[in-house]
Amino acid sequence: MNVRHLILACAGLLLSAPALALNILLTNDDGYRHPNIRALYQELKAQGHTVRIAAPYADQSGRAGAFLYGREVVPGRDDDPAYPDSYYVKTTQDGTCQSPACAGQEVTVEISGTPVMAALYGLEKLLPRADLVISGPNVGNNLGYVNNFSGTFNAALIALHSGVPALAVSADLKERDAAGVARIVARLVRDLDNARVAGAPLLPKGVGLNVNLPPLAGLKGIKYTQVGTYLPFALTYTDDLGDLNPAARGRFGLSFKYAAPASASDTTAEAVWVQQGYLTISPFNGVPGTPGHEALRALGRWADTLCLP
């Protein structure tokens, strides 16, 4: 079932079961101007939610749960009038200037804040009464053990630590339909809202959801899974970084090698089902790979209402 058919199939429910307006904070590790986060902002705003973006100034992929404390933080606002509620986070770094104009001098420069720093800024300064944090949609799936390295996942994790329900959302690396991804994520939010008991949070206390989308053109359905321990690549040092970064050809550094596909024998792992064309939803409660059976049972009522194939 493609995305167009999926959305049309849900049209009746969209009209008959309007969700209450929520306070939703969006963050990511790809930067505040990325098309994915902007498309999700527009979709959620169109549904009547109060939405704020708090994201890194620049791409911070792979920064995991990194944060820089004791440094000045320089927040800013998107100058695009289409995104009046979008903010970014920078910080500062001291060092020795390498430019010929100031070589050898001690300087302070602005650098991008990390995903965790951005999420915390949003929760404390932009939307302190958030009902939900959505981190992403990321460029590329975050599956299994790779979530340990993921800025997307760890931004959602810091929201859980702050007492706010969170989704970590990742799309296929080659997916270009940002609007289609946004519609599906907004549908999940609506179903969460419709299924909860009045006055209850969107998710059980301390539980987040790791959501991974396959290529939308081949979307087959939805699976409830475990994060698992699959690692799609292996980190390794190389004497030639040229394949990863042409500008660093012949230089020593850290690179990676892609691993074999996830073993189909692990029928609970999200990686197995994403590579077969399914959207996966894996609960987490602070540690990637933690068994989520109790969380899945707690989410059972919501799962029965999901308007996905």
Buried (B, 14 or more C-beta within 10 A) or exposed (E): EEBEEBBEEBEEBBEEEEBEEBBBBBBBBBBBBBBBBBBBBBBBBEBEBBBBBBBBBBBBBEBBBBBBEEBEBBBEEBEEEEBEBBBBBBBEEEEEEEEEEEEEEEEEEEBBBBBBBBBBBBBEBBBEEBBBBBBBBBBBBBBBBBBBBBBBBBBBBBBBBBEBBBBBBBBBEEBEBBBBBBBBBBBBBBBBBBBBEEEEBBBBEEBBBBBBBBBBEEBEEBBBBBBBEBBBEEEEEBEEBBEEEEEBEEEEEEBEEEEEEBEEEBEBBBBBBBBBEBBBBBBBBEEBBEEBEEBBEBBEEBBEEBBBB
